[in-house]
Amino acid sequence: MAVIVVTGRGGAGKTTTTANLSSHLAMKEYRVLAIDGDLYLPNLGFHFGLDSVTYSVHSIMKNPDLDPEWAIYRHRETGVYVMPGSTQLQDVIGISPKKLVDVIERVRYKFGVVFIDSPTGVPFDTLPTFQLANYQIIVVEIERSPIYSFEVMVKNEIEKLKVLGERYKLNIGVVLNKVRESEEVVDKIIEAIENDLGVPVLGWVPFDPNVPASVNAGIPIVKYMPNSDAAIAFKEIGDVLDEWIFG
């Protein structure tokens, strides 16, 4: 099964969500691979302390003769297998995004779940990866704003990304992240998404100042600080995802 994680705006916590949901499933003893599909601004490696590696997804894309497993690293603390991207400019220049599909195809059969951390916005460059996915998670950051303002944002953000998922016949779900509002306000937001757009909300994650510390440590917060508010929320969403995928 392949899960592609997307968002409409930078800073929403897409990569944090990818790292923590993949970690939670790996800690439940699923064999999980997390791939950095954000080819021009890769960040997934930082979340697992893999910011300086010998081989990356870019290495395999540039040289298909390389064994793709050379670019896969098992995260000791969580058990996630990670294929990070390269942060070096020379590795990014001249790559063909279409080759990412070939890389994923070469490794996906060895894993029960594959997470693909997609670029921010409508990912035109890596759109072919959608044809490999079964599930789409849309990550939305909830700001301090009136409900009517949020509904406008929903139409400009979730609806566009939802169209992509529908085009490729994916199961679509939403995760609300960095939530600062009261539970009553969040309930209204969830109701608007589920009723007006017909997309289930898998759960919501409260704003938690401990998350940046976990990123700096290279250990997703579900493992780094498992009793924190964000960790508890990510684990609950991970359980919903587990049920959603494996029933």
PLY file of the C-alpha trace (Angstrom):
ply
format ascii 1.0
element vertex 247
property float x
property float y
property float z
element edge 246
property int vertex1
property int vertex2
end_header
0.00 0.00 0.00
1.27 3.48 -0.82
0.24 6.68 0.97
1.03 10.06 -0.57
1.08 13.02 1.84
0.32 16.47 0.43
-0.42 20.00 1.57
-1.35 23.27 -0.06
0.96 25.55 1.91
4.48 25.39 3.28
4.89 25.01 7.02
1.68 23.04 7.53
3.59 20.05 8.91
3.34 17.70 5.93
6.77 16.16 6.48
6.25 16.02 10.25
3.02 14.13 9.60
4.76 11.75 7.19
7.55 11.08 9.69
5.25 10.46 12.63
2.60 8.34 10.92
5.26 6.17 9.28
7.02 5.87 12.66
3.83 4.88 14.45
3.08 2.10 11.96
6.69 0.90 12.05
6.56 0.79 15.85
3.47 -1.41 15.45
5.78 -3.78 13.56
4.69 -2.99 10.01
7.50 -2.87 7.50
7.37 0.79 6.47
9.30 2.81 3.91
9.21 6.63 3.89
10.42 8.25 0.66
11.26 11.92 0.22
9.32 12.84 -2.90
9.94 16.57 -2.48
12.81 16.53 -4.94
13.70 20.23 -4.89
13.24 20.97 -1.18
13.78 17.62 0.55
13.34 17.69 4.33
12.33 14.18 5.32
15.89 13.15 6.13
16.18 15.85 8.80
13.26 14.32 10.70
15.16 11.05 10.99
18.65 12.51 11.51
19.65 11.56 7.96
20.70 14.95 6.63
24.13 13.77 5.43
24.08 10.40 3.67
26.21 8.77 0.99
23.31 7.74 -1.25
19.89 9.37 -1.64
16.82 9.12 -3.82
18.57 11.64 -6.08
21.57 9.30 -6.43
19.34 6.47 -7.63
17.43 8.74 -10.01
20.66 9.96 -11.58
22.26 6.53 -11.81
19.76 3.70 -12.27
22.62 1.20 -12.18
22.91 1.80 -8.44
21.05 -0.58 -6.14
18.17 1.49 -4.69
18.60 -0.27 -1.36
21.87 1.63 -0.94
19.74 4.74 -0.45
17.48 3.14 2.17
18.42 3.60 5.84
16.71 1.99 8.82
16.00 4.52 11.56
17.25 2.90 14.73
14.77 4.48 17.15
11.54 3.90 15.20
12.33 1.12 12.74
11.21 3.15 9.72
13.12 2.53 6.51
13.88 5.94 5.03
14.93 6.96 1.54
15.99 10.60 2.03
16.58 13.19 -0.65
19.79 15.10 -1.16
20.04 18.70 0.03
23.02 19.37 -2.27
22.17 21.68 -5.16
24.36 19.78 -7.61
22.34 16.63 -6.96
19.04 18.37 -7.70
20.04 20.08 -10.94
19.19 18.12 -14.06
17.08 15.39 -12.49
13.98 14.07 -14.23
11.06 13.83 -11.78
9.55 11.05 -13.89
12.38 8.77 -12.75
11.03 8.92 -9.21
8.26 6.54 -10.28
10.88 4.03 -11.46
12.72 4.26 -8.13
9.56 3.68 -6.11
8.54 0.77 -8.32
11.91 -0.89 -7.71
11.53 -0.94 -3.93
7.86 -0.78 -2.98
7.19 -4.53 -3.16
9.49 -5.12 -0.17
7.36 -3.04 2.20
3.88 -3.31 3.64
3.36 0.46 3.59
5.16 3.13 1.57
4.80 6.81 2.48
5.65 9.39 -0.18
6.32 12.90 1.14
5.07 15.03 -1.75
6.10 18.61 -2.65
4.08 21.51 -1.27
1.20 22.76 -3.40
-0.07 21.04 -6.51
2.89 18.71 -7.22
3.02 18.98 -11.00
6.64 17.77 -11.18
5.96 14.54 -9.30
2.36 13.99 -10.38
3.17 10.54 -11.83
3.75 9.27 -8.27
0.00 9.57 -7.68
-0.54 6.63 -10.02
1.38 4.45 -7.55
-0.60 5.51 -4.49
-3.68 4.01 -2.89
-4.27 6.71 -0.28
-3.90 10.50 -0.14
-3.53 12.41 3.12
-4.06 16.17 2.90
-2.41 18.06 5.77
-3.97 21.40 6.67
-2.64 23.86 9.21
-5.41 25.51 11.20
-4.83 29.19 11.87
-6.52 31.52 14.32
-9.25 32.77 12.00
-13.06 32.92 11.81
-14.83 29.86 10.48
-15.96 31.68 7.32
-12.32 32.49 6.51
-11.37 28.88 6.99
-14.10 27.73 4.64
-12.59 29.92 1.92
-9.20 28.34 2.63
-10.76 24.88 2.39
-12.00 25.61 -1.12
-8.64 27.03 -2.18
-6.54 24.28 -0.63
-8.25 21.01 0.19
-10.57 21.01 -2.80
-7.76 21.39 -5.35
-5.71 18.60 -3.78
-8.80 16.45 -3.42
-9.34 16.67 -7.19
-5.92 15.08 -7.72
-6.78 12.20 -5.43
-10.11 11.70 -7.17
-8.44 11.73 -10.57
-6.25 8.82 -9.52
-9.08 7.10 -7.60
-7.33 7.39 -4.23
-8.88 7.06 -0.79
-8.64 10.60 0.57
-8.38 11.79 4.17
-7.50 15.03 5.94
-5.26 15.68 8.94
-5.59 19.02 10.75
-2.25 20.10 12.19
-0.89 22.75 14.58
-4.37 23.33 15.96
-4.59 26.16 18.51
-8.35 26.59 18.58
-10.85 25.21 21.07
-12.37 21.79 20.55
-15.71 23.42 19.74
-14.19 25.40 16.88
-12.32 22.33 15.60
-15.55 20.32 15.60
-17.16 22.95 13.36
-14.19 22.85 11.00
-14.34 19.06 10.81
-18.07 19.21 10.17
-17.54 21.68 7.32
-14.88 19.48 5.69
-16.79 16.23 6.01
-20.21 17.58 5.08
-19.32 20.11 2.38
-16.42 18.29 0.74
-17.28 14.69 1.60
-13.77 13.94 2.84
-13.16 12.23 6.20
-10.93 13.91 8.78
-8.60 11.28 10.19
-7.82 13.42 13.22
-6.27 16.63 14.44
-2.96 17.48 16.07
-2.69 20.33 18.59
0.10 22.87 18.31
2.96 21.49 20.39
6.25 23.36 21.02
7.96 20.01 21.59
7.78 19.10 17.91
10.72 21.29 16.76
12.89 19.70 19.45
12.06 16.24 18.09
13.00 17.34 14.57
16.30 18.72 15.84
16.94 15.39 17.56
16.15 13.45 14.38
13.54 11.37 16.20
9.81 11.79 15.37
7.85 12.94 18.39
5.82 9.71 18.69
9.10 8.16 19.85
11.01 11.20 21.13
8.31 12.36 23.54
5.50 9.79 23.36
3.34 11.39 26.06
3.32 14.87 24.52
0.09 16.25 23.10
1.24 16.00 19.48
2.57 12.46 19.93
-0.70 11.23 21.40
-2.64 12.81 18.54
-0.35 11.38 15.85
-0.65 7.92 17.41
-4.43 8.16 17.41
-4.40 9.21 13.75
-1.96 6.39 13.02
-4.40 3.90 14.53
-7.19 5.30 12.35
-4.90 5.00 9.32
-4.03 1.43 10.29
-7.71 0.53 10.42
-8.37 2.49 7.21
-5.70 0.60 5.27
-5.72 -2.86 6.81
-9.23 -2.98 8.24
0 1
1 2
2 3
3 4
4 5
5 6
6 7
7 8
8 9
9 10
10 11
11 12
12 13
13 14
14 15
15 16
16 17
17 18
18 19
19 20
20 21
21 22
22 23
23 24
24 25
25 26
26 27
27 28
28 29
29 30
30 31
31 32
32 33
33 34
34 35
35 36
36 37
37 38
38 39
39 40
40 41
41 42
42 43
43 44
44 45
45 46
46 47
47 48
48 49
49 50
50 51
51 52
52 53
53 54
54 55
55 56
56 57
57 58
58 59
59 60
60 61
61 62
62 63
63 64
64 65
65 66
66 67
67 68
68 69
69 70
70 71
71 72
72 73
73 74
74 75
75 76
76 77
77 78
78 79
79 80
80 81
81 82
82 83
83 84
84 85
85 86
86 87
87 88
88 89
89 90
90 91
91 92
92 93
93 94
94 95
95 96
96 97
97 98
98 99
99 100
100 101
101 102
102 103
103 104
104 105
105 106
106 107
107 108
108 109
109 110
110 111
111 112
112 113
113 114
114 115
115 116
116 117
117 118
118 119
119 120
120 121
121 122
122 123
123 124
124 125
125 126
126 127
127 128
128 129
129 130
130 131
131 132
132 133
133 134
134 135
135 136
136 137
137 138
138 139
139 140
140 141
141 142
142 143
143 144
144 145
145 146
146 147
147 148
148 149
149 150
150 151
151 152
152 153
153 154
154 155
155 156
156 157
157 158
158 159
159 160
160 161
161 162
162 163
163 164
164 165
165 166
166 167
167 168
168 169
169 170
170 171
171 172
172 173
173 174
174 175
175 176
176 177
177 178
178 179
179 180
180 181
181 182
182 183
183 184
184 185
185 186
186 187
187 188
188 189
189 190
190 191
191 192
192 193
193 194
194 195
195 196
196 197
197 198
198 199
199 200
200 201
201 202
202 203
203 204
204 205
205 206
206 207
207 208
208 209
209 210
210 211
211 212
212 213
213 214
214 215
215 216
216 217
217 218
218 219
219 220
220 221
221 222
222 223
223 224
224 225
225 226
226 227
227 228
228 229
229 230
230 231
231 232
232 233
233 234
234 235
235 236
236 237
237 238
238 239
239 240
240 241
241 242
242 243
243 244
244 245
245 246
